[in-house]
Amino acid sequence: MWIRRRPDFAIVLVAALACCGFGGCVGPQISATPQHMQNPVFVPASDYDVVWESAVDVMHSLQLPIQRESKLDGIIETDYKVGAGLLEPWHQDAVTFSDRLEGSFQSIRRRAVMSITPAQGGFLVGVEVVKEIENPDKLIINSPGHSTFQENTPLQRDLNVVIGPATPDGWIPQGRDPGLEQSILARLRAPGTY
């Protein structure tokens, strides 16, 4: 007579971890060393509008908020975007594992500038990504809010109240981010883009 045993908890746990470990192609691709492309990269296309729309699509696919775009000047500037950490795999601005690890423990922001220049037989597309880390040198001002009223003073109608510094202080430039630059250039040169 055969007796049916329930699978041990350890066997089920090992099987579940093995399945999770082999499912790496489903998540975002984080490479340790991104491929190196020349910056600016040559794009063999004849239509400026196609190159421009592809560049804007690449910025949108990376969820980089576009601050200014000038088609006449060939410039696309993004606003600052807070860097992704290990627990944010849907954000693709941190390319390497070390970038994600750094973003988990330190406030980081990135800003990208893309330039498109006509060249013989196509266009030169250059990307410059600047990375900054936060280091506030003084106490950050916390106010209770604008709708919180004190009970012992009358309402004051001062409409020109500025709380805190006018420009964000405490950001230290860390130079360029070559990993994100190479990721943007690789997306621009992807097959089937033009």
C-alpha positions as CSV (number, residue, x, y, z in Angstrom):
1,M,0.0,0.0,0.0
2,W,1.4,3.3,-1.0
3,I,1.1,6.3,1.3
4,R,1.1,9.7,-0.3
5,R,3.3,12.2,1.5
6,R,3.0,16.0,1.3
7,P,6.1,17.7,-0.2
8,D,8.4,19.1,2.4
9,F,8.3,22.9,2.9
10,A,12.0,23.1,2.2
11,I,11.6,21.4,-1.2
12,V,8.7,23.7,-2.2
13,L,10.8,26.8,-1.1
14,V,13.8,25.7,-3.1
15,A,11.6,25.1,-6.2
16,A,10.0,28.5,-5.8
17,L,13.4,30.2,-5.5
18,A,14.7,28.4,-8.5
19,C,11.8,29.5,-10.6
20,C,12.2,33.1,-9.5
21,G,15.9,33.0,-10.2
22,F,15.5,31.7,-13.8
23,G,12.8,34.3,-14.6
24,G,15.4,37.1,-15.1
25,C,14.5,37.8,-18.7
26,V,11.1,39.1,-17.6
27,G,12.4,42.0,-15.5
28,P,14.4,45.0,-16.6
29,Q,17.8,44.3,-18.1
30,I,20.5,45.6,-15.8
31,S,24.0,45.2,-17.3
32,A,27.2,45.4,-15.3
33,T,29.1,47.0,-18.3
34,P,27.0,48.7,-21.0
35,Q,28.3,48.5,-24.5
36,H,30.3,51.5,-25.6
37,M,29.1,53.6,-28.5
38,Q,30.6,56.8,-29.8
39,N,28.9,60.0,-28.5
40,P,27.7,61.7,-30.7
41,V,26.4,58.7,-32.7
42,F,25.8,58.9,-36.4
43,V,22.2,58.1,-37.4
44,P,21.8,57.2,-41.1
45,A,18.4,58.8,-41.8
46,S,17.2,61.2,-44.4
47,D,14.2,62.7,-42.6
48,Y,14.8,65.1,-39.7
49,D,11.3,64.7,-38.3
50,V,11.7,60.9,-38.0
51,V,15.0,61.3,-36.0
52,W,13.4,64.0,-33.9
53,E,10.3,61.9,-33.0
54,S,12.5,58.8,-32.3
55,A,14.6,60.9,-29.9
56,V,11.5,62.2,-28.1
57,D,10.1,58.6,-27.9
58,V,13.4,57.4,-26.4
59,M,13.1,60.1,-23.7
60,H,9.5,59.2,-23.0
61,S,10.3,55.5,-22.9
62,L,12.9,56.2,-20.1
63,Q,10.3,58.3,-18.3
64,L,12.5,61.4,-18.5
65,P,10.2,64.5,-18.2
66,I,11.0,66.8,-21.1
67,Q,11.5,70.4,-19.9
68,R,12.3,72.1,-23.3
69,E,12.5,70.9,-26.8
70,S,13.5,73.1,-29.7
71,K,13.2,71.5,-33.1
72,L,14.9,74.5,-34.8
73,D,18.0,74.3,-32.5
74,G,17.9,70.5,-32.4
75,I,17.9,70.4,-28.6
76,I,15.9,68.3,-26.2
77,E,16.4,69.0,-22.5
78,T,14.8,67.0,-19.7
79,D,13.9,68.1,-16.2
80,Y,15.6,66.5,-13.2
81,K,14.4,63.0,-12.5
82,V,15.0,61.3,-9.1
83,G,17.2,58.3,-9.6
84,A,15.7,54.8,-9.2
85,G,16.7,52.4,-6.5
86,L,16.6,48.6,-6.2
87,L,12.9,48.5,-5.3
88,E,11.9,50.4,-8.4
89,P,12.6,48.1,-11.3
90,W,10.1,49.9,-13.6
91,H,12.3,53.0,-13.7
92,Q,15.1,52.6,-16.2
93,D,17.3,55.6,-15.5
94,A,19.7,53.6,-13.3
95,V,21.4,51.3,-15.8
96,T,23.9,49.3,-13.7
97,F,23.4,47.5,-10.4
98,S,25.7,49.8,-8.7
99,D,23.7,52.8,-9.9
100,R,20.5,51.2,-8.4
101,L,22.3,50.4,-5.2
102,E,23.6,54.0,-4.9
103,G,20.1,55.3,-5.7
104,S,18.7,53.2,-2.8
105,F,20.9,54.8,-0.2
106,Q,21.5,58.3,-1.6
107,S,19.2,60.8,-3.2
108,I,20.3,61.1,-6.8
109,R,18.9,63.1,-9.7
110,R,19.7,63.1,-13.4
111,R,19.2,65.5,-16.2
112,A,19.7,64.8,-19.9
113,V,20.4,67.1,-22.9
114,M,20.2,65.6,-26.4
115,S,21.4,67.5,-29.5
116,I,20.6,66.6,-33.1
117,T,22.9,68.0,-35.8
118,P,22.6,67.5,-39.5
119,A,25.6,65.7,-41.1
120,Q,26.4,64.3,-44.5
121,G,24.1,61.2,-45.1
122,G,22.3,61.5,-41.8
123,F,22.4,63.2,-38.4
124,L,24.7,63.3,-35.4
125,V,22.9,62.7,-32.1
126,G,24.8,63.6,-28.9
127,V,23.6,62.9,-25.4
128,E,24.9,64.4,-22.1
129,V,23.4,63.1,-18.8
130,V,24.5,65.0,-15.7
131,K,24.2,63.2,-12.3
132,E,23.9,65.0,-8.9
133,I,23.7,63.7,-5.4
134,E,21.9,65.5,-2.5
135,N,23.8,66.8,0.4
136,P,21.8,69.5,2.3
137,D,24.3,71.6,4.3
138,K,21.7,73.1,6.6
139,L,18.4,72.1,8.1
140,I,15.6,71.6,5.7
141,I,12.7,73.9,6.6
142,N,9.5,72.1,7.5
143,S,6.4,74.2,7.7
144,P,3.1,72.9,9.0
145,G,1.4,73.9,5.8
146,H,-0.4,76.8,4.3
147,S,-3.9,75.8,5.5
148,T,-2.8,75.5,9.2
149,F,-3.8,78.5,11.2
150,Q,-2.5,79.5,14.6
151,E,-5.4,80.2,17.0
152,N,-3.8,83.0,18.9
153,T,-2.8,85.4,16.1
154,P,-5.1,87.1,13.6
155,L,-5.1,86.2,9.9
156,Q,-2.3,88.0,8.1
157,R,-2.8,88.8,4.4
158,D,0.9,88.7,3.3
159,L,0.8,87.1,-0.2
160,N,4.6,87.4,-0.8
161,V,5.7,84.8,1.7
162,V,8.6,82.6,0.6
163,I,9.4,79.7,2.7
164,G,12.9,78.2,2.3
165,P,15.5,78.9,-0.4
166,A,14.4,80.1,-3.9
167,T,16.7,77.6,-5.6
168,P,17.4,74.1,-4.5
169,D,20.6,74.1,-2.6
170,G,22.5,71.0,-1.5
171,W,23.0,69.2,-4.8
172,I,26.5,68.2,-5.6
173,P,27.4,67.6,-9.3
174,Q,28.9,64.1,-9.9
175,G,29.8,64.6,-13.5
176,R,28.3,62.7,-16.4
177,D,26.5,59.4,-16.3
178,P,28.0,57.3,-19.1
179,G,25.7,54.3,-18.4
180,L,22.5,56.2,-19.1
181,E,24.1,58.0,-22.0
182,Q,25.0,54.7,-23.6
183,S,21.5,53.3,-22.9
184,I,19.9,56.3,-24.7
185,L,22.3,56.0,-27.7
186,A,21.6,52.2,-27.9
187,R,17.9,52.8,-28.0
188,L,18.4,55.4,-30.8
189,R,20.5,53.0,-32.8
190,A,18.1,50.0,-32.2
191,P,17.2,48.1,-35.4
192,G,13.9,49.1,-36.9
193,T,14.0,52.6,-35.4
194,Y,14.5,54.3,-38.8
